[in-house]
């Protein structure tokens, strides 16, 4: 069993993966004060029995690194996974300074397309892998190199985002796209491997500026798209796809067991009309389940 939880942290991201191996992964953070103690307490409790703890930073926007120094102070960043960069910012926050210290320090492992790492995606006789693969960036790709140049000059950070995919053996797959922008995704489509994926976290929190191209969606064929927190007027609601919107659902917990995912919401009144009820009660506020599809349903 794997637990994936996307926390409601305002217009930003914080997600954790409680792996069915001996790993615990945090992807991005946006700790702005309102829920810090509660979230840190949960992260410490859930990771307590895991010996491998990693933080994956998709990119250095403030809403993806805010409060990173707080996580580190509580011993929640044993390994720091990051796309190599030399990001520049005129206004250097405490969190950005700490991000740079981690990025350039001894905890850092630099992410790139198809990279290998114990215990991220390699195991041995004593410990299994965490099931995380890195689909992007291709550091030699000209579009990425241009995006990296803009990041290093302090112009924009979105298109340096790493693309991550988690796979549960014999079960679901889940993808994170950071804050990639639509035009950039269109440019790199021939350079990234896109396969059927059960749950996709919409790029850029679901904003229209990060709308996943239709050509990508035909390859990913997701059963659920998770749309993050942002003002409704800025969101694309992915007509024709089942989705869960974090604006309404709050914290979203996914319980991955064999070939099923069971979904829970932190909002007691939240309902999802297309997810069948299978009577699960591992966490409060169960909203439904899905069975993982293995065949494409789109053309």
PyMOL commands that set and color helices and strands:
alter all, ss='L'
color gray80, all
select helices_A, chain A and resi 36-47+62-65+68-73+94-103+142-152+158-160+182-191+203-206+208-210+214-220+232-234+246-249
alter helices_A, ss='H'
color red, helices_A
select strands_A, chain A and resi 2-6+15-18+23-27+29-30+52-57+66+79-82+108-110+132-136+163-167+173-176+199-201+224-227+243-245+252-257+260-265+286-291
alter strands_A, ss='S'
color yellow, strands_A
deselect
rebuild
show_as cartoon
